């Protein structure tokens, strides 16, 4: 008898959950497929605008919110070299690190596109009903590690191409050769730039998602207008 009751209870919970999920699109006035497509388009629009905003001269270097300085572990290097009159070398390294980040984000599009394709219909429905940054948060949580892994070689190539690696290595060598330097340093520049560039991209995607939800003019396709126009919070 106990087993029968447990089975009936679990079945009730399961079917109630399924019914609730299937009713979500109707509550929003859109189909499941439309909800999924709307979220994908919102993310595509957000990533496209985020990438174009950062993938230009001064996208990082000229932006106080995103400008890259030296890694935290290298602040000691910067202070020591500026003290002995080598600030020019530090400034050159910082400039090229930012130029490398600006260059690298231009190659992020296919990485994001692949991640967007993996989103399920159930994910999309929950996102439509979620907070103003629900799509970005989902995207960040589900894909950040894979994006970083795919983005790392791209950043590394840009750092080398724009000589940021060489200039950075020069200031590290200068610092390590100072007679008073006890602990030699060579922080991982690629990992640092990857982390900051990824954060900047997600920040831009989030701003665009919030804009799409709040501003009808930002809904540039019919499906975006229908999905986000039907949603009232």
Phi, psi and omega in degrees: 000317180299318179296319180296317180297316180298317180298315180297321181294313180297320178298320180296316179297315182299309184290328175297318179297317180296317180296320179297315180297316183290339181274347184301311181300321180296322179297331180270350182080016179227160177277167177301315181297321179292320178299314180297315181293323179298316178294318179299317180293323178297317179292320178298318179294319180295316180292320180299312181290323179296317180294315181294329179292324184265334185274063178201163180300130181072012173301325173255306188299324182265010182243115183299332181285331188241352184306133179267134172251202177281155177306153182307321181292346183256003179302324178299322178298312182300312182298317182294317183288324177293326180296326182260020173083022180248032180297330180299319179295322179295315180298322179294319179295317180297317179300313184289332174297318178293321178296323179294319178296318179299321179290317188292324184295341177294341180262009185276343187307306182297331178295315179290320181301315180298320180292321181295323182297335185278352182294134181271166178297317179299319177301314184297318181298314179297324180293318180301322181275356187275194180292173183299337180243025185299319180295317180295317179296318177299312181301316181295313183292320186277334190236351189304313183297318179290324178296318179297317180298320180283329184281334185303310179295330178294313178298316182300317179297319180293322178298320179287314183302319183264012174064017176297322179298317181295313181295322178293318179298324179298315182287329176295317179296317177302315180295314182295337180272354175294129184306330183276356180286119180265311181262113178291143185230146173199068182302154182286102183292318182300312181299320179297312182292321177302312182299313183290321180293319179295318177300318180296318179297314179297324179297318179292322177298318180298317179299320181289322178298314179300322180294317179297319181291324187267334189241108181304329181295333182283349180274093193273357177232163181297322182291324176295319179296319182289312184294309184276341174286330180283335184280131180238007179086000000 
